[in-house]
């Protein structure tokens, strides 16, 4: 990744990869060693977790249902 700001697609890819534990150490260090903010990663991570929890709740309601 370049030293410029990452695109939203790159941020989403990084968050998903790290959430599932498949992000390489090289990619992780590149994400956080550049001179850009962690805010896009934080926002994307919070949205991902909220959607994941919501989908689990809906799935359980559907199964129990």
FIKEFI-607454 format. One record per residue: residue number from 0; x, y, z of N, C-alpha, C, O in turn. Coordinates in pm, whole numbers. Each point is the difference from the previous one (the first is absolute). Layout:
[NUM,[X,Y,Z],[X,Y,Z],[X,Y,Z],[X,Y,Z]]
...
END
This chain:
[0,[84,-118,0],[-84,118,0],[88,123,0],[109,0,57]]
[1,[-157,104,-121],[75,123,-10],[-8,79,130],[-76,-36,90]]
[2,[152,142,-79],[-5,87,116],[-120,94,-4],[-27,69,99]]
[3,[-46,-65,-211],[-120,82,-7],[-112,-67,79],[13,-114,46]]
[4,[-123,187,-33],[-113,-55,73],[-52,-125,-69],[-8,-4,-123]]
[5,[-28,-98,200],[-55,-122,-62],[-143,25,-47],[-72,82,57]]
[6,[33,-153,-161],[-139,11,-46],[-90,-73,99],[47,-80,81]]
[7,[-177,109,-88],[-93,-70,90],[2,-149,-27],[-15,-79,93]]
[8,[33,39,-218],[7,-143,-32],[121,-65,69],[-12,-111,50]]
[9,[125,178,-48],[118,-54,68],[-23,-10,150],[45,-95,64]]
[10,[-114,194,-8],[-31,-3,143],[-93,-116,31],[21,-73,98]]
[11,[-124,54,-180],[-93,-111,21],[72,-133,-10],[-24,-90,81]]
[12,[111,75,-179],[77,-124,-15],[86,-25,123],[7,-113,48]]
[13,[57,216,4],[85,-16,117],[-81,-39,123],[40,-88,77]]
[14,[-155,154,-58],[-83,-30,116],[-54,-142,-7],[4,-72,99]]
[15,[-53,30,-215],[-51,-136,-14],[109,-105,19],[-21,-101,67]]
[16,[136,126,-125],[110,-95,14],[45,-12,145],[25,-111,49]]
[17,[-14,222,19],[43,-6,140],[-109,-57,90],[31,-64,100]]
[18,[-158,87,-134],[-110,-55,80],[0,-152,-5],[-31,-66,99]]
[19,[66,10,-213],[2,-145,-14],[139,-59,24],[19,-121,-12]]
[20,[76,205,46],[133,-48,38],[86,-46,-115],[89,-83,20]]
[21,[-112,135,-138],[78,-44,-116],[86,110,-59],[58,-18,-107]]
[22,[-49,131,173],[81,111,-52],[147,-26,27],[39,-39,110]]
[23,[41,61,-212],[144,-22,15],[60,108,90],[-53,110,13]]
[24,[164,-145,48],[70,96,86],[49,119,-81],[0,113,48]]
[25,[41,-139,-170],[48,107,-88],[-113,100,-30],[21,121,5]]
[26,[-140,-172,-36],[-114,88,-29],[-42,77,125],[-33,118,-8]]
[27,[34,-184,122],[-36,66,126],[96,113,31],[-44,110,35]]
[28,[172,-134,-48],[97,105,29],[-8,113,-103],[21,117,34]]
[29,[-52,-150,-160],[-15,104,-102],[-122,87,29],[3,121,-23]]
[30,[-110,-182,75],[-122,77,31],[25,104,108],[-54,111,-8]]
[31,[133,-144,107],[15,88,114],[135,71,9],[25,74,95]]
[32,[62,-95,-192],[128,71,3],[-2,125,-88],[86,86,13]]
[33,[-182,-77,-100],[-9,116,-88],[-47,122,79],[-42,-12,115]]
[34,[49,126,-178],[-35,125,67],[-147,36,-15],[-34,116,-19]]
[35,[-52,-215,27],[-142,28,-8],[-70,-41,129],[57,-71,83]]
[36,[-176,115,-69],[-75,-15,124],[-56,-142,16],[-20,-70,-99]]
[37,[-3,31,222],[-62,-129,29],[-153,10,-1],[-68,-102,12]]
[38,[14,222,-26],[-144,23,7],[-78,-82,-104],[-102,-60,36]]
[39,[144,53,-162],[-75,-84,-95],[-6,-147,43],[-101,-67,-19]]
[40,[211,17,77],[2,-138,48],[-94,-18,118],[-69,-101,10]]
[41,[67,199,78],[-88,-5,117],[-147,3,-42],[-80,-81,47]]
[42,[44,172,-135],[-138,10,-47],[-43,-128,-71],[-108,-53,27]]
[43,[192,3,-115],[-32,-122,-74],[-10,-119,94],[-87,-86,-17]]
[44,[175,78,115],[-4,-110,96],[-126,2,85],[-60,-105,23]]
[45,[19,222,22],[-122,12,81],[-122,-40,-84],[-87,-72,49]]
[46,[81,118,-173],[-111,-36,-88],[-1,-150,-23],[-107,-63,4]]
[47,[223,4,-29],[7,-144,-24],[-48,-78,121],[-79,-94,-14]]
[48,[125,131,133],[-40,-72,121],[-151,14,23],[-67,-98,36]]
[49,[13,218,-56],[-144,20,17],[-80,-86,-97],[-98,-63,39]]
[50,[139,60,-165],[-70,-82,-98],[15,-149,29],[-95,-77,-20]]
[51,[211,37,67],[23,-140,34],[-89,-44,116],[-62,-106,-6]]
[52,[56,187,111],[-84,-32,115],[-148,0,-40],[-74,-90,39]]
[53,[33,187,-117],[-138,6,-46],[-36,-124,-83],[-108,-56,16]]
[54,[198,15,-104],[-27,-118,-82],[-7,-126,86],[-81,-89,-27]]
[55,[165,80,130],[-8,-115,90],[-132,-2,77],[-61,-106,14]]
[56,[17,222,34],[-128,8,70],[-116,-39,-90],[-89,-74,42]]
[57,[88,123,-164],[-105,-36,-94],[2,-148,-34],[-105,-63,-11]]
[58,[222,8,-4],[14,-143,-31],[-54,-85,115],[-72,-97,-23]]
[59,[107,133,146],[-49,-75,117],[-151,12,11],[-68,-99,28]]
[60,[14,218,-49],[-146,17,4],[-69,-84,-106],[-107,-57,24]]
[61,[169,48,-142],[-56,-80,-108],[2,-149,34],[-97,-71,-27]]
[62,[207,25,86],[13,-142,36],[-96,-35,113],[-70,-102,-6]]
[63,[65,185,110],[-84,-27,116],[-148,17,-36],[-86,-72,50]]
[64,[60,167,-134],[-118,42,-41],[-133,-10,-19],[-62,91,-53]]
END
